[in-house]
Amino acid sequence: MKQKRKGATKSKYKLFFEDFNFEIKVISLLALGIFLLVEELEIKHFLFELIKLIIFNIGKVIQWLLNKSAFFIMRFEFSDIVGISILFYVFYLIANRSRERLFNRFPNINNCSKCNGKIHRIRKKWKHKVLSYVYFITVKHYQCTECNYQEIKLVK
């Protein structure tokens, strides 16, 4: 004989809002329509003023950013900007090379490199978190169950 699956039981009583959702919407829209016909509001004027205020403030912020960036750029000569760009590229090349050397230094591990015992994951140290953030890699920290030797595994 097949057993029935136990699942979440549905309540026999519906909530008030579920039962009268349509009626609540209709009454709310009817009341809003009557209110807008009776009350003398200048909604178009208020919306126009609000949109105008938002657009002008966005323009002021953009103008302020352009003025500040132009002031910052005018303080440097073109050769300074090129030199800074070259330095950033050199730092990128050094970081990329050291990242590749890290992958060669810490190979993929499955067993302890000292005693060939089983390893299990443990909590990362702060230096491993910094390493993973700087080099855009995943660092996994392992410890041997037999000799307590700790190793890291790097994943691209």
Secondary structure as the mmCIF struct_conf table of DSSP 4:
data_model
#
loop_
_struct_conf.conf_type_id
_struct_conf.id
_struct_conf.beg_label_comp_id
_struct_conf.beg_label_asym_id
_struct_conf.beg_label_seq_id
_struct_conf.end_label_comp_id
_struct_conf.end_label_asym_id
_struct_conf.end_label_seq_id
HELX_LH_PP_P HELX_LH_PP_P1 LYS A 2 LYS A 6
HELX_LH_PP_P HELX_LH_PP_P2 ALA A 8 SER A 11
BEND BEND1 LYS A 12 TYR A 13
HELX_LH_PP_P HELX_LH_PP_P3 LYS A 14 LEU A 15
HELX_RH_AL_P HELX_RH_AL_P1 PHE A 16 ASP A 19
TURN_TY1_P TURN_TY1_P1 PHE A 20 PHE A 20
HELX_RH_AL_P HELX_RH_AL_P2 ASN A 21 VAL A 38
BEND BEND2 GLU A 39 GLU A 39
HELX_RH_AL_P HELX_RH_AL_P3 ILE A 43 MET A 74
TURN_TY1_P TURN_TY1_P2 ARG A 75 ARG A 75
BEND BEND3 PHE A 76 PHE A 76
HELX_RH_AL_P HELX_RH_AL_P4 PHE A 78 ARG A 105
BEND BEND4 PHE A 106 PHE A 106
BEND BEND5 ASN A 110 ASN A 111
TURN_TY1_P TURN_TY1_P3 SER A 113 CYS A 115
STRN STRN1 ILE A 119 ARG A 121
HELX_LH_PP_P HELX_LH_PP_P4 ARG A 123 LYS A 125
HELX_RH_AL_P HELX_RH_AL_P5 TRP A 126 TYR A 135
TURN_TY1_P TURN_TY1_P4 PHE A 136 PHE A 136
STRN STRN2 THR A 138 CYS A 144
TURN_TY1_P TURN_TY1_P5 THR A 145 CYS A 147
STRN STRN3 GLN A 150 VAL A 155
#
